[in-house]
């Protein structure tokens, strides 16, 4: 996808991708965790555009400390799209494992919430015969800013090649409510948590730097600083890309000299 994306072409391509994958699977539709954020809003909207609202199921999966605005915005999107939805409180599951959450275990608890949510989404997918719709964007994938086997897990991901800034462009084109587009990005893992607060950079700066590093292949420190980035910003982004590279591939398997398992095994007469 070029830096200056054609929003309409991107939407058309993604709709074909979703329709094709659903037909190939033979399943009934898609299920997605609707968080009240722009990423899941765009994924759900694209699915409705592709296969119709009757084939999309939204799950609201709040924890007891989830912000009221997340729930309000999730409902706003669900009502706009007209999709079936369920609300399942994950507090009992998380609290059974973490009786108390404080600074010593806050990150672990946040990851537990993300994995708890996705385990429920996959179970509902099995119950209803659907594919799990992902919502991880290219910015998050590059940085590894995701919970491994949590929010990064899915059957298909329609937005994985879109940077955060491009997600917002598609959100506007798809008619996502303004309150969702404008809100500070947050995984809502604890009170007051924001993505940019944790990352230490705005998504706008991160996306500009990622386009240079990943899309243009520019890795010269002098060239990057000449483009307006300071060494602290560059080091922060590159360290996240490298540190979290394991999240972008399957776990390594000890080699014993056997053939790789093929994707398909076609039988012959």
N, C-alpha and C positions, 0 to 999 in steps of 0.2 A: 504494500500500500504506500503510495507516494506521500511526501510530507504534506502537500496540500490536497487533501482527499476530496473526492467527489462524493458528497454525502449521499446523494440519491443512488449513485452506483454502488456505494458500500451497502446501503440498505437492501438493494435488489440482490446483490451477491449473497448477503447473509441470509436473506429469506430463502433463496434457492438452496443454500447449504442446509438450513434447518428442515426444509421440506424433504430434501433428498435423504438426509440421515434418518428422519422419522419413517419414511417409506421403506428404507432399507432395513430398519430394525423390526418392522412389523408390529410395533407397539401402538398404544392408544393416544399418545400425546406427550406433553412435557410437564414436569413439576419443578418448581423453583422456590427457593427461600426468598421471600420479599422482605427486605430489611428496612425499607424507607430511604435507601440510598440510591444514587443515580445509576450505578452499575447494574444492579438487579432490576431497576426500573427499565433500563434500555433493553436488557436481555428479555424480560417478560414482554415488553412492547413489540419487539421484533418477532417473538414467537407467535403472538396474537396476529400480527400482520401476515405471518407466513402460513399458519395452519388454522387460525380462527380461535376465538375466545373459548369455545366449548372444549378445546383440546389442551388448554393450559390451566394448571392448578397452582395457585399461590399458597405458600405456607408462611405464616407469621410465627416466629419462634423467639419470643422475648424472654429475657432473664429479668428477675425482679428489679434490677437496677437499670434496665433499659430506659432510655429517655422517652418521655411522652411524645416528643416530636417524631421519633422513629416510628412509633406505632401509628400516630396520626397520618404521617406521610405514606406509610405502607397501605393503610386503608384507603387513602385518597387515590393512590395508583390503582389498587384493586377495583375500586368503584368506577374509576374512569375506564379501565379496560373491560369491565364487566365479567371478570373471570371468577370461577369458583375459588373459594379459599377456606383455609382452616387456621385456627390459632391454637398453638400448643406451647404451654409455658414450660421452659426447660429448667426452671429453678429447682424443682425437686431432684432432678437427676444430678445437677451440678452441686447442689448443697449436700447431697448424700456423700459426695467425694471430698468436697471442700467445705467443711462445717463453718470455717471462717476464712475470709479473703482479706489479705492485707498486703503491704508492700513486698513481703517476703515471697508471696506466691501469686501475685497479681497477674503476671505474664502467663504463668502456667494455667491459671484459672481461665484467662482469656482464651488460650488455645483449647482448653477443655470445652469451653462454650462453643467455639467454632466447630470442633469435631462432633460435639453432641448434636448440634443443629444439623450437620451434614449426615450424620447417621440416621436421623429421623427422616430427612428428605429422601435418602436412599430406601428406607423402609417403606415410606408412603409410595415411592416409585414402584417398588415390588408389589405392594398391595393393589395399586391401580393400573399396573401395566404401562408405565411411562418411562421416558428417558429423563435423567436429571439434567436440568439446564444450568450451565455454569455462568458466572458473571465476572470472572477475573480478567482485568484489562492488561494491556501490554506493559504498562508502567509497572504494575504490581508483579507481573511475571519476570520482567527484567531484574527488578530489585529483590525478588524473593520475598516481597512484603505480603505474605500470606501464610496461613496455617497449613502446614503440610498434612495432607489427608483430612483437612478441615474444609475451609471455604475454597481451597484449590481443587477439591475433588468434584468430578462431574462426569456425565456421559458425553456431552458435547458442549463446546464453548463458542458461542457466536461472536464474542467481543474480544477475544484474546489477542487480536492484531491491532486493536485500537488503543492509542495512548489516552490518558485521562482527558486531555483537552479535546480529543476527538469523540470521546464518549459524550461529552457535554454538547458537542455539535449535533450528534445523532439524537440526543435527548430532545433538543429543541425541534428538530425536524419531525420527530415522532410525537410531539405534543405532550411530553412528560411535564407534569405540573412544575411551575417555576420554583415553588418552595423546595422541591427535591433537587433541582439543578443548582440552586443558589446556596444550599446549606454546606457547611464545612464537612468534607469527607471524614467519615469515622466508621470504624468497625463496631462501635458501640459496645466494646468489651468491658469497659468500666466507665464510671461517671466522669465526664469531662475529657475523655480520650478523643483525640483527633489524629488523623493520619499524618498531617503535615507537622503537628507538634512532635510526634514521635520521630519522624524522618529528619526533622531539622531544616527542611527545605520546602518551598512551595511546589506543588505539582507542575506549575508553569515552568519553573526553573529546571526541575527534574526532566520534564519532557524535552525541553530544548537541548539539554545535555545528552540525553539518551539518543536523540536523533543524530547528533554528531558521533557519539561513540558507537552505536549499534548500526544505524541505517547508513551513515556515511563512512564508518570504519575509521574515524579519526581518533587516534590514541596518543598523539603527540601532546605532551603537557604544554609546550610552548604555544602550539596551535590552539589548544583548548582555552588557555588563559587569554590569548589574543582575541578569542571569540567572546570574551566578557565574563568568564567564569574564574573564580579564585581557586587556589589549590585546595582549600578546605572543602569546598563544594565538590570538586572533582574527585578527591580522595574518598569522600563520604559515599558518593554514588558508585564509584568503581569497587570500593570495598564490599558494598552490599551485593553488587552483581556477582563478584567472585566468591564471597563467603556463602551465598545461598545458591550456588550453581547446582547443588544436589537436588534442589526442589524442582529443577527443570528436566529431570530425567528419572528413569526407573532405578530402583536400588541396584547396586552392582551385585553380580552373582559370581561366586568363586569359579574360575575356569578349570574345567577338567577335560577339555579337548573335544567336547561334543558339539554337534551341529546346533546352530541357533534354532529355536522353535519358530516355524514359519507362521505367518499371519493366518493363512488358510491351508487346508490339506485337501486338494481336489482329488477325488477318486477317479480311476480310469477303468475302462471296460476290460 
